[in-house]
Amino acid sequence: MRLLDPTNETMAAGLTPAPRLASLEGLTVGIITNAKEGTKGYFGHLDRMLREEMGVADVVWREKSNYSAPCDAHIVQEITNWHAVFAGVGD
């Protein structure tokens, strides 16, 4: 019998997480979707909650060009303009 370990063998980058935000009120939040059908309703509801219940000033939606690949470089660069980001997949 041969066992395979599917975990990533690379070392952690040693990055420090960004500090938690005290509030999202008045901020810009990004949503990155893999563009599959299952994400539309979920992120649509999240968008409404962010705006109506948390006072987010702007919600920016971006779709990856390929659902199975890492996020597009231009979207990664744009993330620097957002205060928080949600990413998700849906089938």
N, C-alpha and C positions, 0 to 999 in steps of 0.2 A: 504494500500500500504506500502511495506517495501522497503526502500532505503538502498543500500550498498555502502560504500565508499571504492573503490579499492586502495586508496593510502596507502603507507607504513607508519605505525604508529611509527616506531622507530625514535629516535632522531638522528640528523646528528652527525657524528663522530667528527666534529670539526677539520678536517684535513685542512692543508694549501696546496693549489695547488702548484705544482712545478713551479719554475720560467720559463717564456717563453724563448725559445732558440732564439738567434739572427739569427741563420742560421742552416741549416741541413748539410752544406758542410763538408765532411770528417767524418760524424758521422754514427752510426749504428742505423737503424730504424727497429722495429719489426712490423710484420703484423700478427694479430691473426684472423683467420677465423673460422666460424662455419662449414666449409667444405661443405656447400650446393652449388649447381651448380651456383647459382646467384652471388656468391662472386668471382669466378675465373676470369672472364673478368674484373670486376671492379678493383680488387686488382692487376691484371696483368698490367693494364694500370697505376695504381698508382705506382707500382714498377718501371716501365719504366720512369715515370715522376720524381720520387725521384732520380733515378740514373742519368738520362740524363739532367734534367733541374735544379735540386737542388744540384747536386754534392754529394749525399749520398754515402758513401764508401761501405756500406753493408746493404742489406735488408734481414732480417731473417723472414722466413715464418713459422708459427706454426698453426696446426689445433687442435681445441678442439676435445676431444674424443666423446663428446655427444653434439649435437647442441643445446639442450634445457637446459643444465646444466651450472653452472658457469665454468669458465676457470679452467683447470687442475692445480693442485698445482705445478707440475714441470714447467709448463709454467709461472705461476705467479712468481716463483723464478727466472726464466731466464730473466724476464723483467728487473731486476736490472742491467743487462749487456747492456741494450739498452739505447740510449739517448732519444728516442721517440717511441711511439707505436700507431698503428692504429688498431682498432677492428671493426668488422662489421658482419652483418648477411645478408643472401641472400636467396631468394626463387625463 
